[in-house]
């Protein structure tokens, strides 16, 4: 991580994954999950759904939807989040390709 000073304040440049920058375990998975939750939130807003309506459509109770919207997604799997997006009318494509390094990484690309 690059460091620099601006007005005597040390600034650390982000790696692009705030979860990794914070040293959290499973940072790649957390980044993917947070990206999926952001897309769910956008979809619900665009569709004009209440939390209760969104929950019915996604197969989640309203309190779980409320939790997602507040950033509490630790107990929801990536698969369930993808299922929620499918139920909101989104296609999901998973692309697998050889990695350039010995260990690959996860990437969420949104169209």
N, C-alpha and C positions, 0 to 999 in steps of 0.2 A: 504494500500500500504506500503510495507516494505521500510525502509530507511537505508542507510549505507553510510559511508564516505570512499573515496579512495583519498589519497593524499590531504586531507582537502577539497575535493569536495563532496557535499552531492548528493548521487545517490538514485533515487526512482525506485524501481522495478516495472515494468509494470504489469498490471492486465491481459495482453493478448489482451486488446482492447484499442488501442491508443485513440479512440474517447471518451471512458469512462474516461480514464486517464486525458483527456483534459476537462472533465466536460461537454461535448456536449450533448444536448438532443437527444433522440432516438439513442444512441450509438450502441445498438445491430443492429438496421436497417442499420446504416451507415457501420458497419463492414461487414454485409451481402452484401450490395450493392458494397462496395469496392472490396470484394472478387469476386463477379460476374464480375465486370469490369476487374479485373486482368485476369480472365479466358477468357474473350472476347479478351483482348489484346493478350494473348498467342495464342489463336486459330487463330486470324487474321495473326499473325506472322508465325505460322506453315503452314497455308494455302497459305501463300505468296500473300495475297490480298493487294491491295492498299486501302487507306481509302475510295475512291469512290466505288471500287468493294465491299468492306465490307459493306458500307452503303446500296448499292443496295440489297445485300443479306439479310441484317438485317432489311431492311425497314426504314432506317434512312437517313436523308440528310448528306452529307459529313461533313459539319461544326459540326453537332452533334457528329459524330464519332470522329472528331478531339478533341472536347471538352471532350469526354469520355476518350480518350487516355491521356489527360492532367489532368485528375482527376476531371473534372466538371461533376458530375453525380447527383447533387442535384435536378434537375428537370426531372429525369428519374425514373420511378417506378421500384420496384423490379420485377414486372410482366413483364415489357417491357425488362428488362435486361435478364430475363430467356427466353423470346421469342427470343431475339437476339442469345442466345446460342443455342437454338433449331434450328434456321435457319442456324447456322454455323455447324450443325451436331452433337450436343450434346444432350444426354438425361438428364433430371432432375428428381430426385426422391425426394419427400417430405415425411418425416417420422414424425409421430405424436405419442408421448408416454407420459405417466403421468410424471409430474415433481417431483423431490425429494423435492422441496421447494414450498411454497404457490403460488409463481409466477414463471412461466417457463421462458425459454430464447431461443433465436434463435441461431442456429449453422449452419455454412456452412462447409460441409465436401467434399473435392474434391478427386476424385479417380485418 
